[in-house]
Amino acid sequence: MNTEVRIEIAAWLTRLGINSQPSDGVATSILILACVIVAGLSYYITHRFVVHGVNAVIRRSSVTWDDIFMRFNVFERLAILIPILILDLLIPIVLTEHELISAFIDRFLSALLVFFIIRAVYSGLNAIDEIADINHVNRRLPVKSFVQLTKLFLFFIGLIVVFAILADQSPIYFFSGLGVATGLVMLVFRDTILGFVAGIQLAANRMVSKGDWIQMDKYAADGAVEDVTLTTVKVRNWDNTITMIPAYALVSDAFKNWRGMSESGGRRIKRSINIDVNSIQFLTDDERIRLGKVNYLKEYLPQVFSEISVANANVSDIDMKVNGRRLTNIGTFRAYLQEYLRRHDKVHKDMTLMVRQLAPTTEGLPIELYIFTNDIRWTYYEAIQADIFDHIFAVLPEFGLRAFQNPTGTDLRSIKQWTEQH
């Protein structure tokens, strides 16, 4: 504490008739008790009137960020500094004739002051992290990583300052010793340093943020990011298990982030139905007339049939099916699906909407749907996808088509019964 301030206070006490340098132990004890009472009263007044007054104003305010500072007791922890400052100011004056005891108490109170200052700053940092989380700032910046790094930095600075105060040495002496141990610090805090650098890279490139759905097979992670800390990224998988991924692993290794899907408002369906190639054939006139009553084909069939009629006008031997152009049930089915999906209220109309035919395989001819739903919520997405394919399987017989399916036990028993009867 400033010596000139203490001299002025001692002179002021002398003018009031109070001996600030008592030689009597009882008088010294009384003065020490008086200092403690004054410090206690100062804390009571500060906490009862100042802190409570500030909290009352905060409760009536329309903003929300100050409520978070109140919830983390930032002002209460600042109020504790007042009695410590008063004790640090008065006790050495009372114990002027007891230099050793006065010096020890003075150093102890100064160290205690540093501790409570850092404690109050920690509460403020926690409040800032909470505010950033509520306002979704954590999605753009690694606020939690910065907060944790600041806490770590303050911890070491505070520790060095406290040791310097207790040892009555300059903090520079300890900081110079810390420079010698830089190699050891780098080794001990390797993951912390790598994690912090990785956190900056993740934030600068917007690679991953809280709330993102990421998939990283190397760490068996497939779920939503719950927290991005200084050293790790916490992922809650869809089976409610927790995976902790080192922050630097997200920079050095490959992972998939589904944020683009979430922000686009559309979720892709890319699934095929295999058609039995033996059920593919040309449409007969009766089938064309019957399918012409289907609402989704009322525009397609007359238009295509008109084009085919023009194309076949000069084709000889048109009665032969291989001559000229003809409608097929598989082509008509694809046209039906295209129109069905275009009119579906759960299909995103501004994204890719395609029904395509893939290369035939031993399991039939794949007809693939490549579309996007306009609802990205998982359960709703699965329900939409199921409804679409329920409908597709149900309408296949209307086009004379069959879905490919490997023989089952029932099929084999039917074949056996047929052979036994014949």
N, C-alpha and C positions, 0 to 999 in steps of 0.2 A: 504494500500500500504506500502511497506517496507520503514521504516524511514530513513535508511542509504542511500537508493537510492535518496530519496527526498533531503537529506542534500547535497549529491554530486551534484545534479542538481542545487540546490540553490547556491552552491559555484561556479559552472560553470557559472551561470547567473551573479553573482557578478563580476567575472573576466571579463565578457563581458561588464561590466559597467551598467548592468541592476539591479536595486534594487528589489530583490525578496521579500522584506518585506516592501512595501510602506505603509506609513501612510495616504497618500492622497487618498481620495475616488475616485477622477477622475482617478488617476494613477492606482488604483486597478481595476476600471472598464475597463480601457484600456487594462490592462494585461489579465483580464478575457476574454475580447473580442478577444484578440490575441490568447488565449488558444483555444477558440471556433473555430477561423479561422484555426489554426493549425490542430485541430481535423477534421474540415471539409475538409481541403486539404488532410489530410492523408486518409480519406475515399474515396475522389475522386480519388486519385492516386491508392489506393488499388483496387477500383472497376473498374476504367477505364483501368488500365494496367494489374494488377495481375489477377483479376477475368476474365476479357475479354480474357487475354492470355491463361488462363487455359481452358476456354470454347472453344477457337479456336483450341487448341490441342485436346480437346475431340471430337469436330466435325470431325476432320480429322482421328481420331483413328478408327480402325476396330472393336473394341469391342463395345458392346452395353450397358453394365452395367453403364459405366461412363456417358452416355447420360441421364440415369435416375436420377443420382445425379444432373446433370445440370438442368433437368426439374423441380426438386423439390427445386431449388434455394438454395442448401446447401452452396455453396461457397459465394453467395451473403449474406447469413445470418451470415457466419463466418466473412465476411468483416466488418460488423457493429461493431464487437468487438474491432477493432483497434481504432476508435475515442473515444470509451468509456474508453479504457485503457489509452489513452493519457490524456483525461480529468481527469480521476481518479488519474493520476500521477501529473499533473500540477496544478489543482485548489487548492488542499490543500497547495501547496507551495506558491501560490499567496496570499492565505487567512490565512497566518500563524498567523497574529495578531488578526484574527477573529475566535477564536477557536470553538465557538458554531456553527457558520455558516459553517466553514470548516468541522467540524465533521459531521454535517447533510448532506452536499453535498457529503462527502466521503462515508457515509453509503448509501446514495441514489444511487450513481454511482455504488457501489459494488453490491447492490441489483439488479440494472438494468443489470449489467454484468452477474449475475447469471441467470436472466430471459432470456437474449439473448443467453446464452450458451445452456440452456435447449431448447430454440426455435430451435437452429441450430441442436441439437441432435435429436429433434423430426423430422426435415426434413430428416436427415440421416436415421432414423428408417423407415420413410415412403418409402424412396427409397429402403431400404433393403427388405421391404415387397413387393414392386412392382417387384424387381428383382427375389425374391423367387416365386412370382406368375407367372412370364413369364417363368421361368425355371422349373415350375411344382414341385418345392420343397414343396409347400403347400400340395401336395398329399401325402407326406411322413411324414412331420413334421408340427405341428401347429404353423407356423412362425407368423401368424397374432396374435395368442393368446400371444406368447412371446413378440411381439412388443407392444401390448396393455398393458400387465403387466409391461413391462419396462417403458412405458410412465407413467403409474399410479404410479409406484415406484418413478420415477424422479420427478413427480409432487409434491408428498408429501415431498420428500427430499428437493426439491427446495423451497417449501413453508416454511418449517422449517428453512432452511438456511437464506431465506429472512427475516423472522421474527426475527431470531437471530441477523442478521446484523443491522436491523432497531432498535431493542431493545438494541443493544450493549451488548448482552449476548452470552455465549458460546452455540453452537448448542446442546451440550451434555445435557444442562439444559432442552431443549425442548424435546429431544429424551427420557430422563428419564420420562418426563410427559406423553409421548406417550405410554410408557410401562404400565402405570397405566390404560390407556384407551384401552388396548388390547381387553378386552371383548366387548366394544362398537364397536371397529373396526371390530371384527369378526361378530358381529350382522349386522352391516350396509353393510358390503361387503361379506355377506354369499354367495350370488349367484355368485359373482366374484370369490371367492375362490373355490367354488364347480365347477364352469365352467372351471377354470384353471386346476384343478386336473383332471376333466373329459377330457379336451382337451389333456392332456398328455397321458391318458389311450387310448383315441381314436386313437392318433397318434402311440403310442407304439404297439398297437394291429392291426393297420391299419383297424379300424372298419369303418371309414367314412372319405372321403377326398373330396376336392372341385372337382366338376364335376361328382361325383357318382350319380347314380339313386337310391334313397332310397324310401321305402314305410313304413309308420308308421301310422297305422289306428287310433291309439289313438289321434293323433294330426291332423288327416285328411291330412296327408302329402303324396304325391305321385308325385315325380318329381326329378329334378336335384338339387344337392347341389350347391348353388351359393357362399356361404361364410361360413367360420367356424371362429367365433370370440371367444373372451374370455368367453362370457356367453351364446351365442346362436348360433344355426346353422340355416342359412337362406336357405329355400328350395323353388324353383320356381316350382309349380305344373304344370302339363301338360295343365291345363286350364288357365295358366298364372297368377293364384293367388299366393300369397306369404304366406308361413307358417313359423313362427319363433318357433323353438324348443329349449328348454333349453338344453345346452350341457350335463348336468349331466343326463338328461332324456334318452339320447342315451346309457348311461352306465347302468342305472338302469332298463330300460324298453326294451322290444323286438321290433326290427324293421328288415326290409328286405333290404339288399343291393344287387343291381343287378350288382355290379362291376365284379363279376366272369363271368357273361354272356358276358359283354362287352369285357373283356380281353380274353375270350376263342375264340372269333370270330364266335360263333354259337348261334343262338337264337331258343329256343324250340317251336315246334308246337305239341300240345297235344290236339287233337280234335277228336271227334267220329262222325260217320255217322250211324244212326239207320236203319237197314235193316228190312223190313217187312218179318217176318218168314214164311208167307204163300207163299212167292215167292222163297223160298229155295227148291232146288230139285236136283236130279241126272242129269248129263249131258247125253243127247242122243248122238248117233253116229253122227248125222247130226250137232249137236251143237259143238261136239268135232272137227269135220273136219273144220267147219267154224271158230272156235276160234283158230285152229292151224295156220291160216293165219295171226293172230295178231303177230306183230314183237316181242313184249315183251314176248310172250308165245311160240315162235318157238323152244326154247331150253327146256322149262319146260314140255310142254305137251308130246312130244315123250319120254322123260326120265321117267316121272311119269307113262305114259301108259305102258311102258316096265316093270316097277316094278310091276304094277298091274297085268299085264298078267302073270308074273312069279308067283305072289302070288296066283292067281286064277287058276293056272294050274291043281291043284288037288281038286278043289272045285266042289262038285256035285250040280246039279240043279242051274247052274250059271245064268240061265234065270231069276230066281227070284232075284229081285233087292236087297233084304235084304241079299242075300248070297254073300260072297266074298267082295272084295274092289271095290269101284267105285268112279269116279270123281264127285264132286258136283260143282254147279255153284258158291257157296259161297267160297269154297276152291280155285277154279281157279281164282276167283276175287281177293282173298288175294294175290295169287302168282303174278297176274298181277300188283297189286299195289306195291308190294315189288320191282319188277323189274323196274316199271315206276319211282319210287322214287330213286332207285339206279342210274338210268341214267339221272335223272333230274339235270340240271347244277346249280340250285340254292339250292340244298340240300347238306349239309355238309357230306362228305363221311367218315370222320374220327371220327364222333360221332355216338351215338346210332341211328340206323335206323331200325324201327320195325313197322310192321302192325300186330296188335293183336286183338283177339276176346275176348270181355268182357262178363260178365254174362248177360244173357237175362233179359230184364225188360218188364214191361207192354207196353213200347213204342218200342219194337222190339229188334233186336240183334245188339248191338253196335260193330262196327268195328273201332278201334281206330288207328290213326296215331301218332306215337311217334318218331319224327324226329327233326332235327335242320337245320335251314337255314344258309347259309354261308354269309348272309348279315344281320347285327344286327340293321340296321337303321329302325326305327319304320315304316315309310311309305312303305319302300320297303318290310319289313317283312310282313306287312298286305297284300300287293299286291301279294306276292309269295304264301301266305297261301290261299288267295281267288282264285288264278289261279288253284292251286292244287285241291281244292274242287269243283270248277266249272267243272273241267275235270272229277272228280269222279262221280258227279251227272249225267253228260252227258253220261258216258259209262255204267252206271248201266243197262239200257235196253239191251245192247249187251250181258249181261250175264243172262238175264231173271230175274233180280232182281229189286225190287222196294224199294225206301226209305220210311220209315214209316212216316205217317203224320196223325194227328188227323183229324177227319171229319170236313169239313168246311161247310159253308152255301150252297155252290154250290153242295157239295156231298149230303146233306140232301134234297135239291130241286130235284136232279136227282132221288133219291130213291122214293120221293113222286110221281114224274111224272111216274116212272116205275110201282109203285103199282096202280096208277089210270088207266094206260093203260091195266094192266093185272087183 
